[in-house]
Amino acid sequence: MALTTERLPQNILGRYYVDSSCIDCDLCRSNAPQFFTRDDEIGLSIAYRQPVTPDELALAEEAREGCPTESIGNDGESD
């Protein structure tokens, strides 16, 4: 489970974020490139845009649920 205390500062503010347990596997970037990208300076994924529409929320949530290290956090309410 992603920890807000380990949230990478490179993430955009908002409910979805990547924490320091990321292993740069590329899964979130492949599944939801609209929201996750690689920060080349730190070599890890980050959230660079927050989902807004129900379809976008579903896509970001799918990426979160598929993360093998559970590095993606969702600090929002349950959908």
DOVEXFI-462665 format. One record per atom (N, C-alpha, C, O): atom name; x negated, y negated, z negated. Coordinates in steps of 0.001 Angstrom, whole numbers, padded with zeros to 6 digits. Layout:
CA, X, Y, Z
...
***
This chain:
N, -000841, 001174, 000000
CA, 000000, 000000, 000000
C, -000891, -001244, 000000
O, -001809, -001356, -000812
N, -000617, -002163, 000903
CA, -001392, -003398, 000997
C, -001223, -004224, -000274
O, -000150, -004263, -000875
N, -002292, -004870, -000658
CA, -002287, -005686, -001873
C, -002441, -007162, -001521
O, -003342, -007540, -000773
N, -001568, -007980, -002060
CA, -001675, -009420, -001793
C, -002987, -009990, -002336
O, -003505, -010972, -001804
N, -003516, -009383, -003379
CA, -004786, -009851, -003940
C, -005954, -009564, -003001
O, -007017, -010170, -003129
N, -005759, -008641, -002056
CA, -006793, -008290, -001081
C, -006474, -008834, 000308
O, -007137, -008489, 001287
N, -005455, -009685, 000383
CA, -005038, -010290, 001660
C, -006205, -011049, 002276
O, -006850, -011858, 001609
N, -006475, -010786, 003556
CA, -007551, -011482, 004242
C, -007154, -012941, 004467
O, -006036, -013210, 004908
N, -008037, -013873, 004176
CA, -007692, -015289, 004318
C, -007483, -015716, 005772
O, -006915, -016778, 006025
N, -007929, -014912, 006719
CA, -007769, -015240, 008131
C, -006334, -015034, 008627
O, -005992, -015501, 009714
N, -005494, -014348, 007857
CA, -004100, -014154, 008231
C, -003352, -015483, 008251
O, -003650, -016383, 007466
N, -002386, -015598, 009149
CA, -001482, -016732, 009130
C, -000580, -016577, 007895
O, -000306, -015457, 007465
N, -000134, -017668, 007343
CA, 000786, -017594, 006206
C, 002095, -016948, 006635
O, 002561, -017152, 007757
N, 002675, -016180, 005749
CA, 003949, -015539, 006033
C, 004036, -014169, 005408
O, 003140, -013731, 004686
N, 005131, -013505, 005697
CA, 005429, -012238, 005031
C, 004509, -011098, 005447
O, 004192, -010250, 004614
N, 004069, -011043, 006699
CA, 003186, -009966, 007151
C, 001740, -010410, 007091
O, 001411, -011542, 007446
N, 000880, -009514, 006638
CA, -000545, -009797, 006518
C, -001314, -008488, 006544
O, -000732, -007414, 006388
N, -002613, -008579, 006741
CA, -003514, -007434, 006670
C, -004440, -007666, 005491
O, -004913, -008781, 005270
N, -004698, -006596, 004726
CA, -005606, -006748, 003588
C, -006975, -006144, 003905
O, -007191, -005621, 004998
N, -007879, -006218, 002960
CA, -009271, -005824, 003174
C, -009479, -004322, 003324
O, -010604, -003894, 003581
N, -008443, -003511, 003174
CA, -008592, -002061, 003364
C, -008512, -001656, 004838
O, -008630, -000474, 005162
N, -008314, -002624, 005726
CA, -008249, -002368, 007176
C, -009537, -001691, 007643
O, -010631, -002059, 007214
N, -009398, -000701, 008526
CA, -010569, -000013, 009094
C, -010746, -000339, 010576
O, -011538, 000313, 011257
N, -010026, -001331, 011082
CA, -010142, -001773, 012469
C, -009831, -000644, 013449
O, -010550, -000456, 014431
N, -008767, 000102, 013186
CA, -008415, 001242, 014042
C, -007706, 000825, 015325
O, -007614, 001625, 016256
N, -007206, -000397, 015398
CA, -006556, -000957, 016585
C, -005086, -000548, 016727
O, -004441, -000961, 017692
N, -004547, 000225, 015828
CA, -003164, 000691, 015974
C, -002167, -000459, 015922
O, -001268, -000522, 016761
N, -002298, -001362, 014971
CA, -001347, -002474, 014889
C, -001470, -003393, 016096
O, -000470, -003914, 016591
N, -002683, -003590, 016564
CA, -002886, -004440, 017738
C, -002319, -003797, 018994
O, -001868, -004496, 019902
N, -002338, -002485, 019052
CA, -001764, -001775, 020195
C, -000243, -001762, 020137
O, 000423, -001931, 021158
N, 000306, -001562, 018945
CA, 001759, -001445, 018782
C, 002473, -002785, 018722
O, 003624, -002888, 019148
N, 001822, -003800, 018207
CA, 002471, -005107, 018041
C, 001482, -006237, 018310
O, 001174, -007015, 017407
N, 000975, -006335, 019555
CA, -000017, -007368, 019860
C, 000531, -008790, 019760
O, -000238, -009751, 019750
N, 001838, -008926, 019689
CA, 002435, -010255, 019526
C, 002154, -010830, 018137
O, 002266, -012039, 017930
N, 001787, -009962, 017181
CA, 001636, -010386, 015789
C, 000260, -010103, 015198
O, -000170, -010786, 014268
N, -000427, -009105, 015730
CA, -001719, -008709, 015169
C, -002809, -008828, 016225
O, -002608, -008482, 017389
N, -003955, -009319, 015802
CA, -005106, -009458, 016677
C, -006353, -009112, 015875
O, -006296, -008939, 014657
N, -007469, -009015, 016569
CA, -008738, -008738, 015890
C, -009460, -010057, 015662
O, -009576, -010879, 016571
N, -009938, -010249, 014458
CA, -010799, -011380, 014143
C, -012224, -010868, 014318
O, -012717, -010103, 013489
N, -012879, -011283, 015385
CA, -014204, -010765, 015705
C, -015261, -011148, 014667
O, -016261, -010446, 014516
N, -015053, -012236, 013964
CA, -016037, -012642, 012956
C, -016073, -011678, 011774
O, -017139, -011419, 011215
N, -014914, -011147, 011391
CA, -014886, -010208, 010262
C, -014751, -008763, 010721
O, -014948, -007839, 009930
N, -014413, -008558, 012009
CA, -014314, -007203, 012553
C, -013103, -006429, 012076
O, -013138, -005201, 012004
N, -012019, -007145, 011747
CA, -010801, -006495, 011256
C, -009581, -007139, 011901
O, -009658, -008228, 012470
N, -008468, -006449, 011801
CA, -007213, -007002, 012298
C, -006670, -008030, 011322
O, -006919, -007970, 010118
N, -005920, -008974, 011874
CA, -005221, -009969, 011066
C, -003860, -010236, 011696
O, -003644, -009956, 012875
N, -002962, -010771, 010910
CA, -001682, -011246, 011440
C, -001904, -012682, 011900
O, -002336, -013528, 011117
N, -001608, -012955, 013168
CA, -001813, -014312, 013686
C, -000501, -015003, 014032
O, -000486, -016199, 014324
N, 000583, -014265, 014001
CA, 001914, -014822, 014263
C, 002913, -013995, 013464
O, 002755, -012780, 013336
N, 003931, -014643, 012931
CA, 004953, -013954, 012146
C, 006182, -013664, 013015
O, 006568, -014488, 013844
N, 006794, -012494, 012821
CA, 008009, -012180, 013567
C, 009170, -013049, 013108
O, 009227, -013472, 011953
N, 010097, -013310, 014028
CA, 011231, -014174, 013722
C, 012551, -013467, 013989
O, 013433, -013446, 013129
N, 012689, -012897, 015162
CA, 013956, -012280, 015549
C, 014064, -010882, 014954
O, 013055, -010315, 014535
N, 015260, -010319, 014910
CA, 015409, -008946, 014417
C, 014556, -007940, 015203
O, 013990, -007020, 014613
N, 014460, -008106, 016522
CA, 013633, -007195, 017316
C, 012154, -007341, 016964
O, 011427, -006352, 016879
N, 011720, -008575, 016763
CA, 010332, -008800, 016374
C, 010045, -008223, 014993
O, 008996, -007616, 014773
N, 010970, -008412, 014073
CA, 010806, -007846, 012727
C, 010697, -006331, 012785
O, 009889, -005738, 012070
N, 011499, -005705, 013625
CA, 011455, -004246, 013761
C, 010096, -003802, 014306
O, 009544, -002799, 013853
N, 009566, -004533, 015259
CA, 008269, -004199, 015844
C, 007144, -004361, 014824
O, 006278, -003492, 014720
N, 007146, -005449, 014082
CA, 006123, -005657, 013052
C, 006234, -004604, 011955
O, 005225, -004126, 011437
N, 007438, -004255, 011613
CA, 007650, -003236, 010580
C, 007178, -001867, 011067
O, 006623, -001089, 010291
N, 007392, -001577, 012324
CA, 006908, -000318, 012899
C, 005381, -000255, 012823
O, 004814, 000788, 012499
N, 004727, -001365, 013121
CA, 003269, -001418, 013013
C, 002838, -001221, 011569
O, 001877, -000499, 011306
N, 003537, -001855, 010626
CA, 003203, -001701, 009206
C, 003344, -000251, 008767
O, 002462, 000290, 008101
N, 004443, 000371, 009138
CA, 004693, 001753, 008731
C, 003714, 002729, 009369
O, 003431, 003783, 008799
N, 003194, 002391, 010546
CA, 002266, 003275, 011238
C, 000817, 003099, 010838
O, -000035, 003889, 011246
N, 000522, 002090, 010057
CA, -000858, 001821, 009665
C, -001409, 002994, 008842
O, -000860, 003309, 007786
N, -002486, 003646, 009309
CA, -002992, 004828, 008600
C, -003589, 004525, 007230
O, -003680, 005420, 006389
N, -003994, 003291, 006993
CA, -004571, 002933, 005692
C, -003636, 002076, 004855
O, -004008, 001605, 003780
N, -002416, 001875, 005353
CA, -001417, 001050, 004660
C, -001975, -000330, 004339
O, -001764, -000864, 003250
N, -002691, -000897, 005304
CA, -003343, -002197, 005118
C, -002463, -003383, 005468
O, -002835, -004528, 005211
N, -001302, -003122, 006050
CA, -000398, -004204, 006434
C, 000648, -004389, 005350
O, 001344, -003451, 004961
N, 000739, -005608, 004880
CA, 001711, -005926, 003844
C, 002915, -006665, 004405
O, 002828, -007354, 005421
N, 004028, -006506, 003727
CA, 005263, -007226, 004037
C, 005798, -007757, 002725
O, 006389, -007015, 001940
N, 005592, -009037, 002486
CA, 006027, -009638, 001241
C, 007440, -010185, 001311
O, 007900, -010853, 000385
N, 008133, -009900, 002413
CA, 009499, -010358, 002558
C, 010492, -009400, 001932
O, 010117, -008362, 001386
N, 011717, -009748, 002015
CA, 012775, -008891, 001515
C, 012932, -007689, 002425
O, 012521, -007735, 003585
N, 013512, -006625, 001925
CA, 013755, -005432, 002726
C, 014712, -005767, 003854
O, 015677, -006509, 003669
N, 014436, -005215, 005014
CA, 015288, -005444, 006172
C, 016371, -004402, 006269
O, 017186, -004442, 007192
***
